[in-house]
Amino acid sequence: MKLKVGVLGGGSWGTTVASLITRNAPTKIWARNPDTVREINEQQTNEKYLPGAQLSKSLSAYNTIEETIRDADVIIMGVPSHSFRDVITNAKPFIRPWVPIVSLTKGLEHGTRMRMTEIIEGVMPGHPVGVLSGPNLAREIIAGQAAASVIAMVDHRIGLSLQKIFTTGLFRVYTNQDVKGCELGGALKNVIAIAAGMGDGAGAGDNTRAAVITRGLAELTRLGICMGGRPSTFAGLAGMGDLVATCNSHQSRNRTVGFELGKGRKLEDIIASMNMVAEGVKSCSVVMELAEEYNIEMPISHEVSKVINQGNTAKDAFKGLLRYEIRSEEDPG
């Protein structure tokens, strides 16, 4: 018998994942906006988040969380970090015991500094939790272009079962048991992507972007390992792979924010012009709190945080980076 899947979140990535996995499992999706639900059901499109994309005709959308997940064997959370806790709390009464819950969200919760799987474990104790993460740009994947991702579950047997649901055609999904590392890689790289975008917006070259990506990977790896992630995870799809895609792609929301900051636009104007969440804007202050707690030096992230939270400019950020002492590339500090 095929597993039934319920997806909570009708944004670009939630809709893409829901449309893909209908090939392997009966899938329902919940979206907040009634117009989005109607559009998915009647036209098989979601023009606000995936312009020009055609969704699976088998995908069914619903206005209520209960209708979406009450008979689901797997729950997929595709909502932004700032609304994640509210949505999983509202969903709790309708989720059957022991059903696996997978997060698509690459962010950290303000105040608690928790990862999304930690929120799930707090609200829904006893449920297997995991994360799908990697270099996954929704518009390319929904268009049928080749991509790879990682399904991370502590229980390898459950991971293998979910791998069969997520793997479709040119979308290849690998397994990993390092939930913490995969989740941290996805959240921490967003801040580095803003830095890469700032360089591009300010007119810096490919050499600058390569340096930001490479030193940024060193930063997020140091913190990620100290927080319990495995080194190999940060060298893989959920670490380096995701970072490279996010820092280079014009489709990346976080790079776009950085690019506009590099051109001199104000953050509030940039955010107002976007209809999707750039998680790095929300996460950068949390990342700096974690860096302080674990005594990890993260100069790129620190300068991005000052631009986002203290009103510094992209030019200030690059001047700030030049003031840092140059040490050995292998220095762990």
Secondary structure, DSSP 8 states (H G I E B T S, - for coil): ----EEEE--SHHHHHHHHHHTTTS-EEEE-S-HHHHHHHHHHS--TTTSTT----TT-EEESSHHHHHTT-SEEEE-S-HHHHHHHHHHHGGGS-TT--EEE----B-TTT--BHHHHHHHHSTTS-EEEEESS--HHHHHTT--EEEEEEESSHHHHHHHHHHH-BTTEEEEEES-HHHHHHHHHHHHHHHHHHHHHHHTT--HHHHHHHHHHHHHHHHHHHHHTT--HHHHTSIIIIIHHHHHHH-TT-HHHHHHHHHHTT--HHHHHHT-SS--HHHHHHHHHHHHHHHTT---HHHHHHHHHHHH---HHHHHHHHHTS----TT---
